[in-house]
Amino acid sequence: MRGLIFLRMAVMAGHPARHCTFISHFKNRSIMWNEADNSLYRKFSFKDFSEAFAFMTRVALEAEKMNHHPTWKNTWNTVEVWLNTHDAGDVVTDKDRKLAKAIDALL
C-alpha cells in the first residue's frame, strides 16, 4: 500500500492491549494513532477549513465502501477521528485498524 508500514508499540507497561500507539510512515511523515479507552484516536491538522473538509469527504467515501464509519469532529482546520466497532461492543477491532490504514493512505 504505497509504502505504508504499521508498527504496534505498547506505550504503557502493563497495559499493552489497552494503550498502544500505531505508527505508520507514509511519504516520510510519521503518523500516529493512539489506542485508549477502547478507541483508536488521531487528530489531523490542515491548512484551512476547505482542506479539512475535503479530507473528511475522502474519508467518508472510504468509510462508506468499508461500511465502517468513524466518530469525528471538525473545528476549522482540524479533524479529530475516533474509531471503534460498535457491533463488537465498542472495542477496537481489525475493522478499525483497516480503516485507520485507509485514512492514512488518503493523506
WONOR-V108146 format. One record per backbone hydrogen bond with DSSP energy under -1.0 kcal/mol. CO is the residue of the C=O (numbers start at 1). NH is the residue of the N-H. Records with the same first field share a line. If there is no record, write none. Layout:
CO: NH  NH
//
This chain:
1: 4
7: 23
9: 21
12: 15
15: 19
19: 11
20: 35
21: 9
22: 33
23: 7
24: 31
26: 29
29: 26
31: 24
33: 22
34: 41
35: 20
36: 39
39: 36
40: 83
41: 34
42: 81
44: 79
48: 52
49: 53
50: 54
51: 55
52: 56
53: 57
54: 58
55: 59
56: 60
57: 61
58: 62
59: 63
60: 64
61: 65
62: 66
63: 68
71: 82
73: 80
75: 78
77: 46
78: 75
79: 44
80: 73
81: 42
82: 71
83: 40
85: 88  90  91
86: 89
91: 85
93: 97
94: 98
95: 99
96: 100
97: 101
98: 102
99: 103
100: 104
101: 105
103: 106
104: 107
//
